[in-house]
């Protein structure tokens, strides 16, 4: 039971980290496009 909840928590953290990475890279890309278009 403890191991399962640990795995689930680890998976949730990994999902959150992936979402954060995607969001940050999207913003960097958008800002880069804006910067290069000037």
HELIX and SHEET records of a PDB file:
HELIX    1   1 UNK A    2  UNK A   37  1                                  36    
END                                                                             
